[in-house]
Amino acid sequence: MSAGAPALLAVAKRRGDRGRMDAARPEAISPTAHYTGYVWARNGLSDPQLATAKGRLLYEALRPAMLLSGALGGPTLESYLLARHRALDVLLERAISEAGVTQVLELACGLSPRGWRFARRYGSRLTYIEADLPAMAALKRRTLKRMGSLGAHHFVADVDVLRAGGPGSIPGLLGRLRAEEGLAVIVEGLVGYLETEALLGMWRTLARSMSAFGAAVYLSDLQLGGGAGQSVALFRALLSVFVGGRVALHHFHDAAEAERALREAGFTEASVVPAPALISPRQARVAAGASLAHVASARVGDRRA
Ligand SMILES: C[S@@+](CC[C@H](N)C(=O)[O-])C[C@H]1O[C@@H](n2cnc3c(N)ncnc32)[C@H](O)[C@@H]1O
């Protein structure tokens, strides 16, 4: 581990004592959407309009630590993010092409370009709803409107994933979709910030409301714990410092435990795999961070989605 790592770990611990990354502090999670938005754009996955000055600032602030971590053979946040983003793209493409999904709800969409990319690719064959907390949703809506992407098949909605029902909740949004058509719900970059009980509650809400659809699949990234070395601890500390609070980076020890939790929440089938298993070796090669990323897919209902 680098010489600066213990200091970073200490800062992260102090910050962890101050606050938790749960529903009470969503404003502490949102800056990370600017960071990831910038990462997607600088890697050619997005339109520059979805990259903000704030994202660039955060990226440049973290760059020296990431360069150091990469030089020491440790993980970089960027390789981790790219692996999970591409792996989720692959799972979503499969759900659409092989299993008849025609409706996508992307929760905690932030400044992710996925909705824009999929909307351009599939046109009126796909309805893509992006959703986030009101302030982030408003920024995304304004930006996509400027990019000419919004319309009857691509729109942005307000949501709080922790709200159990009513307007601005997951059930409220899903109630606006056609239950007789295939559905995918995708969420990237949020679950790692939720306390375990909040995450399990969101999964229960999702499984219950997705069961109204004949075929429905849930896709998300997931961090698994256990066996993490010092470089992983550094990576987590950096993230905590960066987002200004404790990052609950893993809820489950391994894939089997996460799959069991998804089934207990109400999904009929669940699978958790390392992100690099789904993407090309060239894409996964980038750096050690990629191997830390895992993705979950889970289904409800008997029919395939
Ligand atoms: C790390 S960013 C990820 C953004 C995007 N998915 C990406 O990968 O670039 C986390 C996002 O979660 C959103 N968020 C935080 N708490 C939320 C909540 N309770 N309900 C919905 N979205 C939430 C934030 O506003 C932010 O856009």
The ligand as an ORCA input file, in Angstrom:
! r2SCAN-3c Opt
* xyz 0 1
  C     -22.920      7.088     -8.246
  S     -24.275      7.932     -8.926
  C     -24.583      6.816    -10.274
  C     -25.202      7.506    -11.425
  C     -25.334      6.657    -12.679
  N     -26.153      5.481    -12.447
  C     -24.004      6.259    -13.215
  O     -23.651      5.074    -13.124
  O     -23.312      7.126    -13.760
  C     -25.608      7.568     -7.791
  C     -26.932      8.181     -8.174
  O     -27.912      7.740     -7.219
  C     -28.846      8.777     -7.040
  N     -29.588      8.536     -5.794
  C     -29.140      8.643     -4.530
  N     -30.099      8.304     -3.645
  C     -31.205      7.984     -4.381
  C     -32.531      7.589     -4.049
  N     -32.917      7.432     -2.779
  N     -33.410      7.354     -5.051
  C     -33.022      7.509     -6.339
  N     -31.781      7.879     -6.728
  C     -30.880      8.125     -5.752
  C     -27.980     10.020     -7.029
  O     -28.743     11.205     -7.257
  C     -26.983      9.694     -8.155
  O     -27.439     10.171     -9.388
*
